[in-house]
Amino acid sequence: METTGLRQRLLNDFQRNFPLTPRPYADLAERLGVTEDEMLDALRQLTEERIISRVGAIFPPNTVGVSLLAALALPQEQLGAVADWITALPEVNHNYEREHRFNLWFVVTASDAVHLERVLERIEAHAGYSVLRLPLLEEFHIDLGFPLDFARPA
C-alpha cells in the first residue's frame, strides 16, 4: 500500500474500534496488509507532520480523573506561541482558536482536582492571563470522528 493510502486509511478507518489487544499495532498492520514497521512509520510521519498529536483512548468526562473546558483571552500576537506551549502539556487533550474575545479554548484532564488546578495555574503563569474555567454541568455526546481526504484540489 502506498504511503498516502496507508496514512488515509489509518486516519479514517481507526477513529473508532481501535483494537484493544496485546499488540494493537500488529493487528492494525495485518488488517491493512502492511508490516507493523510500515504501519508504525506511517503513524510516526503523521505525528511529525503534526497531522495527529496522539493515539489514545477517549473516556467520558470525569469517569477517569477529572477534566475541564478552559479558555484564554490572548492578544493575537501571543496566540500561536501560547497554543503551542499548551498543546505540549500532557494534560491537554486538544486546543483550538475561536473568533471570540476568549480566542483559545482547550480541554485539561488530570488525575484529581488538585492536579487539575496546578495545571491551570501553570498555564496562567506561562500565559500571563487568567484561565476561564468551564466545568461540565450537562453532558452532550459529540462524535469526534470524521472522514478525512488527502486529495488536494487541482
Helices and strands as residue ranges (DSSP letters): H 3-13, H 24-32, H 36-48, E 66-72, H 76-87, E 92-97, E 104-110, H 113-127, E 132-134
